[in-house]
Amino acid sequence: MNLEKLKTKVNPEYTTLVIIDMQRDYCCEGGIFDKMGFDLKAPKLLAPRLNAFVNKTRKVLKFIIHIKMALVSSLRSPAMAEHYARVGLQREYDPSYSEFYVVSPIEREVIIPKYRYSGFVSTYLDQYLRSNGIKTLVLTGLATNVCVESTARDGFMRDYYIVVPEDMTEGTSAEAKKWSLFNIGTFFGEVVDSKDLLSIWGIKD
């Protein structure tokens, strides 16, 4: 890895940290991941690790964005309803599971609700980024192979540099995370270690 090139790419002047779907629904017993049979150990371990990383990056990054999955029944298309019912995503929703889990925004940070896997679909994320001169997205959160990868794909298609610290995201399984990171690193962005980012930003790990 060329850290000098990475340093240019993640210059704090035009880089934002994006935290995706760190919500109870994907980390807690009774949430949708739990109901679908996914192991919650990885997201539960990610939460404090990511929270510590976010606290450190707040020292240098002006822009930090929390993407939050929002379920709105009137926005559910027939195709989505059919898919959700078929794979077990359809259920009676408890709003308390939409709350943030461990990683919570502070006053100056932006919360952007999304209604699909990608943080760019039917949201104002792109407009917010362009209005603030953002060129590079550091993507973290859940799940690597679903919403993180979907956002990485759409961000790259919109000409943003995509950087994913591999230790600051988790997938629906270790295998799913592995291949999703391979996909992102091969086609859509750069997969790095969070320690390299902290070092580049002059933050002691």
Helices and strands as residue ranges (DSSP letters): H 3-9, G 12-14, E 15-20, G 24-26, H 32-35, H 41-57, E 63-69, G 73-75, H 78-87, G 95-98, E 110-114, H 125-131, E 136-142, I 144-148, H 149-157, E 161-165, G 166-168, E 169-170, H 174-183, I 184-188, E 190-192, H 194-200
